[in-house]
Structure formats: structure tokens, C-alpha cells
Amino acid sequence: MESEAFDELDLKLLHALEIDGRAPFSRVAGVLGVSDQTVARRFRRLRAEAGLRIVGVRDSARLGRDQWMLRLRCAPDSAEAIAAALARRPDTAWVHLTSAATEVVCMTLPRTPGDYDDLLFGKLLRTRKLVEVTAHQLLRNFYGGRTGWIGKHRPLTDEQVAALRPAEPSTGPGPGPVSIAPDDEPLVAALKADGRATYPELQRLTGRSESAVKRRVAALLGSGALYIDTEYDTARFGFGTAAMLWVTVAPGALDEVGRAMAGHPEIAHASAVTGSANLMATVITRDTAELYTYLSGTLGPLDGVRHIESAPLLRRFKELTYPRPLR
């Protein structure tokens, strides 16, 4: 997994940040067996050269909100403009250009039912040069979200992972949906901008005392309403090919196939969805040959898989942040 620019230590640092994006550099350094200064220097380089961002993300499922994946088939000369406009909206994520630059794939992050209605029935249906819009509701997440992808390649040992994993809250939330209070919105916005913002910085941005900020951050993360996620350019680590998969599976095999895909190192995200294809996934490989091997040798032979549609990700307009950092 090494590249000319980054080495195994960089991968270990990424893995550590996937486990706990707010972990102090001193704790990460102790687990990795290097100095604090080395971790800080590597972190700055990853930010500058690999687009690394640490951000706070609302967990839509934990908040009891529906998520939808939209597929927008566009006229060839309009797809980039439509993708760019969607990327600027606060209620979208995962805005990607696929399929010979004629299709935009977009994950919605509606905060209210009205947000989704406004996007789908308002803005999009009035957009010229849209050929077709299909919407797929996410029913079950098998992999992705708060679970990072780089950990599948095991840069860190089990002992290192355990040493970095945040302590579980002594009293966790109940099984039902959780919520974010209106007066927590400035704190959530600050963590969305920088998931590693220090408590003094959060105090300044929110106007709360430092003790109140610490208590609310712990409560938000402990309830699952918010989690800290990482974004970076996988191509800088030798994984230059990414594709969206739409998989049609026999209904009785849906759960089994979804769980199997969740364990595949190539899969960064997999969810059961509504629509003609009942599984949607993002696959990341080193090159097209490895993608072919995955489709034909790993995914295709699974019992219950009836059809696979794949579309290469040509350009990523938005993932966790916008605009996506340039290389």
C-alpha cells in the first residue's frame, strides 16, 4: 500500500484518525512509537497533499432521518454544472460524476422532510437538461459511515486499535432515535468545519464555557447523534480506481450478500436500498484490473447475486466537505 509520497506510517496515522479523529497527537504518537512532532508533521502533510479532513458528521440513521441516493442522468454538457450546484447545498453529500460524465450520483442529508421535497420536487424537477431522476431510499447500512475504510487493510495491530479506541460512555442512549438540541447547532457547525477543533477554539466559536463545551461534545458523540469522520484522496495511497455498484440480489439473500460485501477490503460503503437494484456500494481498488477481479471473482460468484451494474467515479465534487481539496 505504499506510494512514492506516503509510507506505512502515514497509513497508520490515517487508521488512528479513523478510530478517533479527535485523539491528541501525544496519544497517537505513543501508540505508533514516534514523537509528537512526527505525528504533527505527517498530519500537516496529509492535509496539504492528500486532502485529509477531519469533520463532524450527523448520523442520519441515529437521528431517525431518512437518507436517499439520487441518480441523475443528464445531458452531456450539463452534468458538471448540475453536480457543482448540488455540491454547494448543505443537504447533500457524496456528489460524484459517473458514467462518461453523463450521470450524477448524490446522497441527500435532509434535516427535515421538507428539505428532501424541496430538493427533489422543487429544484431538481425544474432543472433543465435532466434526462432522468431515480431515487433510492437507504434501508440498511452494511458498511460505511462511522466505520472507516482504511482499517480493512489493517495498518494497525489489534492492540494498537484497542489503545486508540475512545472509551464508551458509562450510560449510553436508548435504542430509539436521538436528537441534537437547537442550542447545540453552533457546536455541531464548528465540528463540521473542523472535527479536531480544540476546546478553547470551540469555546470561542460557541460562546459557551470550556467545561460546557467538553460536556456537550462528549454527549453528542456518546449518543451517536454525531461522529468524527475522515476524508482523504485514496489515489495518493495507490488506490486510483473507484466505482459505484448497483447490485440486484435475490430478496432472501439480501442480508447475507450485504454482510459479505461489508467484509470485502474493496468495499468502502454498502447499503440495502429501494429500487430495481437492492444493494448500492462504493468499491475502491488499485486499478481497473483489480476492479475486474473483484467483480468477476469475489462479488459475482456470491449466492443470490443476479445482476451487477458498475459505473466508474470520474470526478468527486463533494464527499464530507465542499469544495473537495485539489491535489
C-alpha positions, 0 to 999 in steps of 0.5 A, a space after each residue: 500500500 505504499 506510494 512514492 509520497 506516503 509510507 506505512 506510517 502515514 497509513 497508520 496515522 490515517 487508521 488512528 484518525 479513523 478510530 478517533 479523529 479527535 485523539 491528541 497527537 501525544 496519544 497517537 504518537 505513543 501508540 505508533 512509537 514516534 514523537 509528537 512532532 512526527 505525528 504533527 508533521 505527517 498530519 500537516 502533510 496529509 492535509 496539504 497533499 492528500 486532502 485529509 479532513 477531519 469533520 463532524 458528521 450527523 448520523 442520519 440513521 441515529 437521528 431517525 432521518 431518512 437518507 436517499 441516493 439520487 441518480 441523475 442522468 443528464 445531458 452531456 454538457 450539463 452534468 458538471 454544472 448540475 453536480 457543482 450546484 448540488 455540491 454547494 447545498 448543505 443537504 447533500 453529500 457524496 456528489 460524484 460524476 459517473 458514467 462518461 460524465 453523463 450521470 450524477 450520483 448524490 446522497 441527500 442529508 435532509 434535516 427535515 422532510 421538507 428539505 428532501 421535497 424541496 430538493 427533489 420536487 422543487 429544484 431538481 424537477 425544474 432543472 433543465 437538461 435532466 434526462 432522468 431522476 431515480 431515487 433510492 431510499 437507504 434501508 440498511 447500512 452494511 458498511 460505511 459511515 462511522 466505520 472507516 475504510 482504511 482499517 480493512 487493510 489493517 495498518 494497525 495491530 489489534 492492540 494498537 486499535 484497542 489503545 486508540 479506541 475512545 472509551 464508551 460512555 458509562 450510560 449510553 442512549 436508548 435504542 430509539 432515535 436521538 436528537 441534537 438540541 437547537 442550542 447545540 447547532 453552533 457546536 455541531 457547525 464548528 465540528 463540521 468545519 473542523 472535527 479536531 477543533 480544540 476546546 478553547 477554539 470551540 469555546 470561542 466559536 460557541 460562546 459557551 464555557 470550556 467545561 460546557 463545551 467538553 460536556 456537550 461534545 462528549 454527549 453528542 458523540 456518546 449518543 451517536 447523534 454525531 461522529 468524527 469522520 475522515 476524508 482523504 484522496 485514496 489515489 495518493 495511497 495507490 488506490 486510483 480506481 473507484 466505482 459505484 455498484 448497483 447490485 440486484 440480489 435475490 430478496 432472501 439473500 439480501 442480508 447475507 450478500 450485504 454482510 459479505 460485501 461489508 467484509 470485502 477490503 474493496 468495499 468502502 460503503 454498502 447499503 440495502 436500498 429501494 429500487 430495481 437494484 437492492 444493494 448500492 456500494 462504493 468499491 475502491 481498488 488499485 486499478 481497473 484490473 483489480 476492479 475486474 477481479 473483484 467483480 468477476 471473482 469475489 462479488 459475482 460468484 456470491 449466492 443470490 447475486 443476479 445482476 451487477 451494474 458498475 459505473 466508474 467515479 470520474 470526478 468527486 465534487 463533494 464527499 464530507 466537505 465542499 469544495 473537495 481539496 485539489 491535489 
